[in-house]
């Protein structure tokens, strides 16, 4: 499991591994950068490293009962606080302190994780501050923060800030491929978002999967002699009822033609297929026309009219070929 973090978070891993080795883990660690989901995973991993009952020191197994309970939020000495609505309230911090002052159940150490710690109300933050200054026992805090600028400076001065790197595209692709996700789907999810949590959500989303299936069929028809633009358009119309969706589709189509021009690392069948059918110049032309369609839509043109206009342009283009 370390190897995963060593690969995706080399700097943070090194910092944490060093403090674990010297048995000097800070009593308050603020994780910043990345999404909260990854921050939580990393925080739980560190806690597992401290509590895992398997033999290898500071390398948690991930499988023993302790590791599993930490993961599934059923370990009595590992507490999580999440925002109640849009904020973390003073009462939640007080409740947490109350639970922590009860004697530790199984180990001599206790851990608590504040998910979205920047969402603490000022009262909650002050309450936590006192607790950070005068802990009642052997407690380690993890503050998971997406926006460090929103955290009180007095709190920042009392925590060790560990910066996580956002995942790069290559890592995201690798992780998802290993999970058996279709490469074309990952390719398109990447075209819509650079945020790993969002990409993960998209590739598992039924509507997105359906959209991509329709999009692939559309592109095939569009570029085939047999169907052509006006027939292909029919398959796309139902997705063009909302502006936001229409803009996303344009983004996906641009990504398709960019995939035709630049090979990159992706193995996307539709791009490989189009590479046989289109010249580079034609692919560039498609992108230009799509960007014009995007401008029309952003300029508040009626979606259906804009879509038809685009396909009529394509018709003109194909008769000139
Ligand atoms: Zn374990």
Boltz pocket constraint, residues with backbone or C-beta under 6 A from the ligand:
constraints:
  - pocket:
      binder: B
      contacts: [[A, 48], [A, 52], [A, 53], [A, 54], [A, 60], [A, 61], [A, 62], [A, 63], [A, 64], [A, 65], [A, 66], [A, 67], [A, 68]]
      max_distance: 6.0
